[in-house]
Amino acid sequence: MADAPLVPSPDADSAALTPRLLAGDRLALGRAITLVENRPDQAVLLLERLHERLGHAVRIGFTGPPGVGKSTLIAALAQRLRSEKKTVGVIAVDPTSPFTGGALLGDRIRMTEVAADPEVFVRSMATRGNLGGLARATFLAVDLLDAFGKDWVLVETVGVGQSEIDVTRGTDLTVVVLSPESGDTIQTMKSGLLESADCVAINKADRPGADALAADLEQSYHLSVRSANPPPIVRCQARDGTGVDAVREAIDSVLSRISSTNGLASRRALAWEAKIAAILRSQIVESCLESPGARSRIRSSVTASLARGASPYAGIEGLLDELLQRP
């Protein structure tokens, strides 16, 4: 019998995880998400094996300013879905710890109760400096939850305001969560986040200012490019479950509408385009930077710059010519 190779096959990890994922192994799912976070090459191999299992899950993004109760609303909605016997996956994107580089886990802590349900899988991911409110591997992890068989996958962004619209490019619809205290921030969000909303949930609606906020939003949408098709605006109190049914019904209504006009298929096609472009961008950059020529040229540029002989940017075009084989 031949000895096992000293160096494992480059797809050994993904090959070993695939049957375990298909068998419903939660530990394998956690390991697979770690793999797609840290090894883009393995992510591609793993998801290629699981591709036929994709397309089953409903993917909902939740975004909005920090402190409005996104995690609490997601936990309440997950409980509502479980009452319907739906299985749920949650990706909660947290800020990155400056000490460990991992997620700070604030969102996951607020979902402790629902996370104890064996049919709910909650995973925190660190942004690792990625902009747009998501981690680089967020939608790869969403694909894994879909392939694992989750009926619904809920994605929570880190909560950074107007720029946080990447979630709209990888989910079936986006819920923007606000609270009465969000009133002062609405003005800075109108041209970005709010225009991408498919549904607006005003959480903590028992607090003063909820009615005024709803009226302001309705007026804003009436005067905007969304005037012909404004999103539903729903009030809720996620902490005690009040209004969560209305959020669920609003999501169903939007899904029904976009499905009937082929909008859902179009969104999923655009999501695939964005995902493929992101994977290509990541692998091209990493391949270029890992090449001996790139490392040598970068070191040379730094040395010349330190010696005041040239700008560190002077060699970038030449490096691109070399890496891309441009004439």
C-alpha positions in Angstrom: 0.0 0.0 0.0 1.4 3.4 -1.0 2.4 5.8 1.7 0.1 8.9 2.0 1.6 12.0 0.5 3.5 14.2 2.9 1.8 17.3 1.5 -2.0 17.0 1.3 -3.9 17.7 -1.8 -4.7 21.5 -2.2 -8.4 20.7 -2.0 -8.1 18.2 0.9 -10.0 20.4 3.4 -12.9 21.1 1.1 -13.1 17.5 0.0 -13.3 16.3 3.6 -15.9 18.9 4.6 -18.3 18.3 1.7 -19.9 15.0 2.8 -20.1 16.2 6.3 -21.9 19.3 5.2 -24.3 17.3 3.1 -25.0 15.1 6.1 -26.0 18.1 8.2 -22.9 18.3 10.5 -23.1 21.7 12.3 -19.4 21.4 13.3 -18.4 21.0 9.7 -20.5 24.0 8.8 -18.7 26.2 11.3 -15.3 24.9 10.0 -16.4 25.5 6.4 -17.3 29.2 7.2 -13.8 29.6 8.8 -12.3 28.1 5.7 -14.0 30.6 3.3 -13.0 33.5 5.6 -9.3 32.5 5.6 -8.7 30.5 2.4 -10.4 32.0 -0.7 -8.9 29.2 -2.9 -10.5 26.5 -0.7 -13.8 28.5 -0.7 -14.1 28.2 -4.5 -13.4 24.5 -4.4 -15.9 23.9 -1.6 -18.7 25.9 -3.1 -18.2 24.3 -6.5 -19.0 21.0 -4.9 -22.1 22.4 -3.3 -23.4 24.5 -6.1 -26.3 22.2 -7.0 -27.6 22.8 -3.5 -27.8 26.6 -3.8 -30.9 28.7 -4.5 -33.2 27.3 -1.9 -32.9 29.8 0.9 -34.6 33.2 1.2 -31.8 35.7 1.9 -32.7 38.8 3.8 -30.3 41.7 4.7 -30.7 43.9 7.7 -28.9 47.2 7.9 -29.2 50.6 9.6 -27.4 52.7 12.2 -25.8 51.2 15.3 -28.1 50.8 18.3 -31.4 50.6 16.6 -32.0 46.9 17.6 -31.0 45.0 14.4 -29.8 42.0 16.4 -32.9 42.0 18.6 -35.2 42.2 15.5 -33.4 39.4 13.8 -33.6 37.2 16.9 -37.3 37.9 17.1 -37.9 37.2 13.4 -35.9 33.9 13.7 -38.2 32.8 16.5 -41.2 33.7 14.4 -39.8 31.6 11.5 -39.1 28.7 13.8 -42.7 28.8 14.9 -43.5 28.1 11.2 -41.0 25.1 11.3 -38.5 27.0 9.1 -34.8 26.5 9.6 -32.7 29.7 10.0 -29.1 30.8 9.5 -27.8 34.1 10.7 -24.6 35.9 9.7 -24.0 38.8 12.1 -21.1 41.0 10.9 -19.4 42.6 13.9 -16.6 45.2 14.2 -13.1 43.8 14.2 -11.3 43.5 17.5 -8.1 45.6 17.4 -6.4 42.9 19.5 -7.4 39.6 18.0 -8.6 40.6 14.5 -11.8 38.6 15.2 -15.4 39.7 15.6 -16.3 41.5 18.8 -19.3 39.2 19.1 -21.7 41.9 20.4 -24.4 40.8 17.9 -24.1 37.2 18.7 -24.4 37.8 22.5 -27.8 39.5 21.9 -29.0 36.3 20.0 -28.0 33.8 22.7 -31.6 32.5 23.3 -32.4 31.9 19.6 -28.9 30.5 18.9 -29.6 27.7 21.4 -32.1 26.2 19.0 -30.4 23.4 17.0 -32.3 24.5 13.8 -30.8 28.0 14.1 -27.2 28.6 13.2 -25.7 31.9 14.2 -22.2 33.0 13.1 -20.4 36.2 13.8 -17.9 37.5 11.2 -15.4 40.3 11.6 -15.3 43.0 8.9 -11.4 42.8 9.0 -11.3 46.4 7.7 -13.7 45.7 4.8 -15.9 48.6 3.9 -19.7 48.5 3.1 -20.8 47.0 6.4 -19.9 43.4 5.5 -16.9 41.0 5.7 -15.2 39.9 2.5 -16.6 36.3 2.9 -20.1 37.2 4.1 -21.9 36.0 0.9 -19.8 32.9 0.6 -20.9 32.1 4.1 -24.5 32.7 3.1 -24.0 30.3 0.2 -22.8 27.7 2.7 -25.9 28.1 4.9 -28.1 27.8 1.8 -26.3 24.6 0.7 -26.6 23.3 4.3 -30.3 23.5 3.8 -31.4 26.5 5.8 -34.8 27.9 4.6 -34.0 31.5 5.6 -30.6 33.2 5.9 -30.6 36.6 7.7 -27.6 38.9 7.3 -26.9 41.7 9.7 -24.4 44.4 8.7 -22.1 46.0 11.2 -24.0 49.3 11.3 -22.1 52.1 9.8 -24.7 54.3 8.1 -25.1 55.5 4.6 -22.2 53.6 3.0 -23.6 50.3 4.2 -25.3 49.2 1.0 -23.2 46.1 0.0 -25.9 44.0 1.6 -28.3 44.9 -1.2 -26.1 43.3 -3.7 -26.2 39.8 -2.2 -29.6 39.4 -0.6 -33.1 38.9 -2.0 -34.3 42.1 -0.2 -33.0 44.6 2.4 -34.7 45.7 5.6 -33.5 49.0 6.9 -34.0 49.1 10.7 -34.4 52.5 12.4 -35.5 53.8 15.8 -37.1 57.0 16.9 -33.6 58.2 17.9 -32.6 57.8 14.2 -34.4 61.0 13.2 -31.4 63.2 13.1 -29.5 60.7 11.0 -32.2 60.4 8.4 -31.1 63.4 6.5 -27.6 62.0 5.9 -29.0 58.6 4.8 -31.6 59.7 2.3 -29.4 59.5 -0.8 -27.9 56.1 0.0 -29.2 53.5 2.4 -32.9 54.5 2.5 -33.2 54.5 -1.3 -32.0 50.9 -1.4 -34.5 49.8 1.3 -37.2 47.2 0.3 -38.8 47.5 3.7 -38.3 49.9 6.6 -38.8 48.7 10.2 -39.1 51.3 12.9 -38.0 49.5 16.0 -38.6 50.7 19.6 -41.8 52.2 18.2 -43.2 52.6 21.8 -40.8 55.5 22.3 -41.7 59.2 21.5 -40.9 60.2 18.0 -41.9 57.0 16.2 -44.9 58.5 14.5 -42.9 61.6 13.5 -40.2 59.4 12.0 -42.7 57.4 10.0 -44.2 60.6 8.7 -40.8 62.0 7.7 -40.0 58.7 5.9 -43.2 58.7 4.0 -42.7 62.3 3.0 -39.1 61.6 1.9 -40.2 58.6 -0.2 -43.0 60.7 -1.7 -40.5 63.2 -2.9 -37.8 60.8 -4.0 -37.1 58.5 -7.0 -39.0 55.8 -5.0 -42.3 57.8 -5.1 -43.9 55.3 -7.5 -42.9 52.3 -5.4 -42.1 53.2 -1.8 -41.1 50.5 0.6 -43.5 49.4 3.4 -42.8 51.2 6.7 -43.6 49.0 9.7 -43.5 49.8 13.4 -42.3 47.1 15.9 -40.9 46.5 19.3 -38.6 43.6 18.8 -37.7 43.2 22.4 -41.2 41.9 23.3 -42.1 40.7 19.9 -44.7 43.4 19.1 -45.0 44.0 15.4 -42.7 41.2 14.3 -45.5 39.5 12.5 -46.0 42.8 10.6 -42.3 42.8 9.6 -42.7 39.2 8.4 -45.8 40.0 6.4 -44.1 43.1 4.8 -41.1 40.9 3.8 -43.5 38.3 2.3 -45.4 41.1 0.4 -42.1 42.5 -1.1 -40.9 39.0 -2.0 -44.2 38.2 -3.7 -44.1 41.5 -5.7 -40.6 41.2 -7.0 -41.0 37.5 -7.8 -44.1 38.3 -9.9 -42.1 40.8 -12.0 -39.0 38.6 -12.4 -37.2 41.1 -10.1 -36.0 38.3 -7.7 -34.3 36.4 -10.6 -32.7 39.6 -11.7 -31.4 40.4 -8.2 -30.0 36.9 -7.8 -28.2 37.2 -11.2 -26.7 40.6 -10.2 -25.6 39.0 -6.9 -23.8 36.2 -8.8 -22.0 38.8 -10.9 -20.9 40.8 -7.9 -19.8 37.6 -6.1 -17.8 36.3 -9.1 -16.2 39.7 -9.6 -15.2 39.9 -5.9 -13.7 36.4 -5.9 -11.7 37.2 -9.1 -10.6 40.5 -7.6 -9.4 38.9 -4.4 -7.6 36.1 -6.2 -5.9 38.3 -8.8 -4.7 40.7 -6.1 -3.4 37.9 -3.9 -1.7 36.1 -6.9 0.0 39.3 -8.0 1.2 40.3 -4.6 2.5 36.8 -3.8 4.7 36.7 -7.0 8.5 37.0 -6.4 8.6 39.9 -9.0 6.0 41.9 -7.0 7.7 41.5 -3.7 11.1 42.4 -5.2 9.7 45.5 -7.0 7.8 46.7 -3.8 11.0 46.3 -1.7 13.0 48.2 -4.4 10.4 51.0 -4.4 10.5 51.3 -0.6 14.3 51.3 -0.5 14.4 54.0 -3.2 11.9 56.0 -1.3 13.7 55.8 2.0 16.9 56.9 0.3 14.9 59.9 -1.1 15.8 58.7 -4.6 12.3 58.3 -5.9 8.6 58.3 -5.0 7.4 54.9 -3.7 4.6 55.2 -6.3 7.0 55.5 -9.2 7.4 51.8 -9.8 3.7 50.9 -9.6 3.0 51.3 -13.4 6.0 49.3 -14.2 5.0 46.6 -11.8 1.5 46.5 -13.3 3.1 46.2 -16.8 5.2 43.3 -15.6 2.4 41.4 -13.8 -0.2 42.0 -16.4 2.3 41.5 -19.3 1.3 44.8 -20.8 3.5 46.1 -23.7 
